[in-house]
Amino acid sequence: MATAIDLRKKWSDGASALGAFATIPSAFSIELMCVPGVDYVCIDQQHGLIDYADMLNMMRAAELNGVTPFTRVPANESWMIGKALDAGIQGVIVPMVNNREEAAKAVAACRYGKGATRSYGPLRASMVMKSRDISVVGDQVLCFVMVETRDGVDNVEEIASTPGLDGIYIGPADLALGLGLAPDLDKEEPEHVAAVEAILRACERNKIIPGIQCGSGKAARKQVERGFRMVTYFKDSAALSSAAEQELVVARGTVSGEQSPKGYV
């Protein structure tokens, strides 16, 4: 069973982790996405059509396929984060973090002990990680926050230096909105490129993991080469929609052009 410890080792060895985002509430979809070589799958409770019960079954599907399960929680709320971690999720991605105080709140919800806010009750987590020790079920799970606004970019250095934070994950579409640009993945506007670069370099300076959402494997390869260490190359809803559109074009006999997956993170 893959855990956060496996990803930590991969990163300590200097490698990047590649993964998928799940927005469709289906364990079968997770099984289809967990092809050999996928390192993680993130179950999206923020924008996906997924509730807590769905997440449990989807998480189990990832575990059975040897893929580390993450979830993007709906909001930076301690009870949401703790409940997901107690179920055995190995990492959380916390949206809309704009400053160090908000980043520290997310970290505190993942950890135990002095300064932390997580209540002790790792009922299923202790089974997954084979331990009830807080240094394992608390310190080893992964805490990522999302920088998605102009304020977040302006404060990225203080966010990245938050004690206990494991990484920053970029959702390019929301970051674009925060910069006054149209929401989309794989943005090329200079202001967006500069903001992404600023987040990446802040992560590197503070020795935490930079992550990013991409719209294709080609874009993901580019971001890996750029220095990102947690890179999402696939999203279930976007891929299904894009494939259906492309095959319909072929079936109708009209000219087929390369399509970009429609997915916003």
Helices and strands as residue ranges (DSSP letters): H 4-12, E 17-22, H 27-33, E 40-44, H 52-64, E 68-72, H 78-87, E 91-94, H 100-110, H 125-128, H 134-137, E 142-146, H 150-154, H 156-160, E 167-170, H 172-178, H 190-205, E 209-213, H 217-226, E 230-235, H 236-252
